[in-house]
Amino acid sequence: MTFVSRVRAETTAAALGFLRRRTAVFFTFFFPVIIILIFGALVQTNPTGGGLFSEPPVYYLPAYIGVVVLFTPLSRVGSEVARHRDDNRFEKLATTPLRRWEWLLAQTAVNVAIIGAAALVIFALVVFVSGAQVAVGPELLALVPFVALAVTLFCGVGAILGSVAGSQDGVIAAANGIAIPLLFLSETFVTPEQLPDWFVPVLDLSPLTYFSRGVREVTTPQMAAYADGGILVQHGPAVAPWLLNLVVLTVLAVAFFAVGAFALPRTD
């Protein structure tokens, strides 16, 4: 079998395995929708006042997408690794041509497809439910690599958790223990201005921060405007800020995927 055929076969098997778990499919899409309905439609934002939701609705778009980008790969890949380890499936895989990193690549591809679809639903809901005004332009297409790279990154983290946790329950506990702080401390729901000054540099240590910044930069108008003879002129930096965040996210995604693949259980 070739590399493409091996990965394609494992991807198909992983996709069918996910679709058979109807509860997992339901909550992958239902959980972020509930959050949007609660915070976007009921609580709403207050751009002219203070409080947690003091920014315009579009500011929180990365946070809503970040929910599924962060939680789903950590729990799904982590649980899958733990399940394979407990059932000695990695020993069976060792007798096939499929390599460990190819197995993780197939799992990642399935997650990218599922979470990409969920992100599209979330994007539409945020726009129509909360009334977020998204900047439309060529930069908006950068959402695709941002989501794909973030999912790849957290699939790698999920593989690490599944390899070191003692059980599937331990994977879920560890995933929640990592995801919940990251979700609120990565320039998502909580702005840097609402945090102590000494803590703001810590935000750069979160991989999700670069996802949040990049998505926000391609969905929110970032061009500085000034008046020139009564005409409003827009100008921006020579290098788009979102591109820098995309580069950082790419490096982190490759690094965590490599570590995750290396950490998968061995059968020597």
N, C-alpha and C positions, 0 to 999 in steps of 0.2 A: 504493500500500500504506500502511496505517496503521502507527503506531508499534508497536502490539501485534502485528500480523501480521508485521512485519519481524523483531522480536525473537523471536517464536515460531518463525519459519522458521529463523533462524540457530541458535537453541537446539536445535532438532530435529537440524539438520545436525551441530552440535558434539557432541551426545549420541551420535549414530550413529557419528561419527568416533572417539569415545573407546571405545565398545563394540567396534569393529572391532579395536582394539589390545588383544588379549587379555593381553599381557604387562603392560601398564599397569594393566588392571583387576585382574589377579592381585596385583600388588605393592601396589596401593593398599590392599587389604584384608589381604594376607598379611604385609607388613612390620610393621605395628603389632601384629598378632597374635603374631608371633614375639617381639617385645620384651616383650609381656605374659607370654608363657609363660616366657621366660628370667628376667625380673626379678620377676614376680609369683608364679610357681609354683616356680621352681628356687632363685633367690637369696633371695626373700622379704624381708620387712622385719623390723626388730628394734627395736620401739618402746621397749624398756627399755634398749637399749644405744646405742653410738655408731656411727659409720660413715656411709656414703653413704645407705643406706636405713634411717634411724633413726626415721622417722615411721610412723604407722599406714598401712595399705594405701590408704585413701581419700584420703590426702594426695597420692598420685601419680596420681590419676585425671586431673587436668588435664594432666599430663605425657604420659600415654599418648594422650589425645585430641589433645594438641598436636602429636604426631608427624605425624599425617595432616593436621591443620589447617595446619601450617607447610610441610611438604615438598611435598605434592601440588599446591597452587596455584602455588607458586614454580616448580616444574619443569614442570608441565603448561602453564600459561599462558605462561611464559617461552619454552618450546620451540615452542609454537604460534605465538607472535608472530615468533620467529626463522624458523620454517618459512614462514610467510606472506610475510615480508620477502624471504627468499632466492628464493622462487618467484614473486615479483612479484604475489602475490595481493592485496595492498593496492591495487595499481594497478587491478586488476579490480573490487575492491569500490568503488573511487571512482566507477565508472561506474554503480553501483546507488544506490537511495535510502538504503541502510543507512549510518548514520553510524558513526564510529569508536567513540564511547562506547556506542552500541547493540551493536556487535560485542563489546565488552568486557563489557557487561552480559549478553549471551547466554552468553559463556564463563563468567562468574561464576555464572550460574544453574545451569549444568551442574555446576560444581564444588561448589556448595552442596548440590545434590541427592546427588551421589556421596559427598562427604565427610560429609554428614549421615547417610547410610546406614552408612558406615564407623564414624562416631562411635557410632552406636547399637549396632553389633556390639561395639565396644571397651568401651562402658559395661557391656554384659551380661557380657563376659568378665572384666572387672576385678572385678565383683561376685561372680561364681560361681567364678572361678579363684583370685583372691587373697583372697577373703573380705572385701572392703571393705564397711564398713557405711555406706551412703549415707543421709543425712537425707531422708526422704520428706515432701513438702509442696508447697504451691503454688509456692514459689520454685524448685522443680526444673524447672518449665517454662521458666525463664529460660535453661536450657541451649540452647534452640533459637536465640534471637537471639544468644547469645554465639558459637555455632559459625558461624552465618550471617555475622555481622559480621566475625569473625576471618578467615573464608575470603575475604570481599570485600576485606578489607584486603590480604591476601597475594596475591590475584589482581592487585591494583593494583601491588604490588611486583614481581610476576612480569612484568607488562606492561612495567614500566620496565626490568627486566633484559633482556627479550627485545628491547627497542628499542635498547639501548646495547651489548649484547654483540656480538662479531664473528661468532659462529657458534652453532649449537645446542650444541656441546660447551662453548663459553664460557658459555652460559646455565646448563648443569648445574653447571659448576665454580663459577660465581658463586652459584648458588642454594645449593649445599652449603656454600660459604664463609660465607654469611649464616645459613643455617638451623641448622647445628651449634652455633655459639656461642650463638645465641638459645635453642636448645632446652635448654641446660644453665644459662644465665644469665638466666632469666626466672621465678625462683621455681617451678621445675618439679621436676626431680630433685634439685637442690641447694638447700637451705634458706638463707635469708639468714644464719642463725647460723653456717653453715659457711664463709662468705666473710669476707674482711678488712673491718673497719669502714669503711675509706675507699671500698670498692667498692660497698657496699650502696646508696647513692644512685643509682649508675649503673643499677641494675635498673629504675628508673622510666623510663629512656630506651628500653626495649624494649617494643614494642607487645604482644608475647606475654605480658608480665608482667600486663597488665590482664585478659587472657583467663584466665590461670592463677588470679589472685586472685579474679576473679568466679566462675569455675566452682567453685573451692574453697569459696567462701562460700555457694553455693547447694546444695552437696552435703555439707557438713560442718556439724554443729550449731554455731552461732556465738553462741547465747544464753548470757549469763552467769547462773549459778545461785547462789542464796543461800538460807539457811535462815530461815524466818519462823514461829516457833512450832512448829517441828518439821515444817513443810510446805516442800517444795522449790518455790521460786518462780522462774520464768524471766522474764527481761526483756532487751530489746535496745535499740539506738539508734533514735531517731525516724526516721532515714533509713537504709535498709538499705545496708550497705557495698557489696554487689554492684551496687546500682543506680548508684552513683557510678562504679564500674569500667565498667559498661555504657555510661554516657554518654561516658566518655573513649574507649572502644573505638569507639563510633559516630562520634565526631568524627574519629578517626584513619582509620576505614574510608572515610568520605566523602572525606577529604583525599587519601589514597593512591589511591583509585579515580579521582578527578579528575586527579591527576598522571599516573597510568598511562594514562588515556585520552588526555590531551594529548600524552604521549610516544610514542604509536603512530606508526609511520612515515607521513609525509605524501606525497602525490603532487600536487605543485603544477605 
